[in-house]
């Protein structure tokens, strides 16, 4: 992982804590972030539906 990406993920975890009042480890947030990204990717969804 690049230092820039690591910092962005750390910043995201801090923003999550501020928004929800609950501290989570970056590693615990990543699966949910990836799922959200994949579900919102219309090109991926269309390609998957054709399979």
C-alpha positions as CSV (number, residue, x, y, z in Angstrom):
1,X,0.0,0.0,0.0
2,X,1.3,3.4,-0.8
3,X,1.8,6.0,1.9
4,X,-0.8,8.3,0.3
5,X,-3.4,5.5,0.3
6,X,-2.6,4.6,3.8
7,X,-3.1,8.2,4.9
8,X,-6.4,8.4,3.1
9,X,-7.7,5.3,4.8
10,X,-6.6,6.6,8.2
11,X,-8.3,9.8,7.5
12,X,-11.5,7.9,6.5
13,X,-11.4,5.9,9.7
14,X,-11.1,9.2,11.7
15,X,-14.0,10.7,9.7
16,X,-16.0,7.5,10.4
17,X,-15.3,7.9,14.1
18,X,-16.4,11.5,14.1
19,X,-19.6,10.8,12.2
20,X,-20.7,7.7,14.1
21,X,-19.0,8.0,17.4
22,X,-17.4,4.6,17.0
23,X,-13.7,3.9,16.4
24,X,-13.0,1.1,13.8
25,X,-9.8,-0.3,12.5
26,X,-9.1,0.5,8.8
27,X,-8.9,-3.3,8.1
28,X,-12.4,-3.7,9.5
29,X,-13.8,-0.9,7.3
30,X,-12.2,-2.0,4.0
31,X,-14.6,-4.9,3.2
32,X,-17.6,-2.6,3.5
33,X,-15.9,0.1,1.4
34,X,-15.1,-2.4,-1.3
35,X,-18.6,-3.8,-1.3
36,X,-20.1,-0.4,-1.6
37,X,-17.7,0.5,-4.4
38,X,-18.5,-2.7,-6.4
39,X,-22.3,-2.3,-5.9
40,X,-22.1,1.2,-7.2
41,X,-20.0,0.4,-10.2
42,X,-22.6,0.2,-13.0
43,X,-20.2,-1.1,-15.6
44,X,-19.2,-4.0,-13.4
45,X,-22.9,-4.7,-12.5
46,X,-23.8,-4.7,-16.2
47,X,-21.0,-7.0,-17.1
48,X,-21.8,-9.3,-14.2
49,X,-25.5,-9.5,-15.2
50,X,-24.5,-10.7,-18.7
51,X,-22.5,-13.6,-17.3
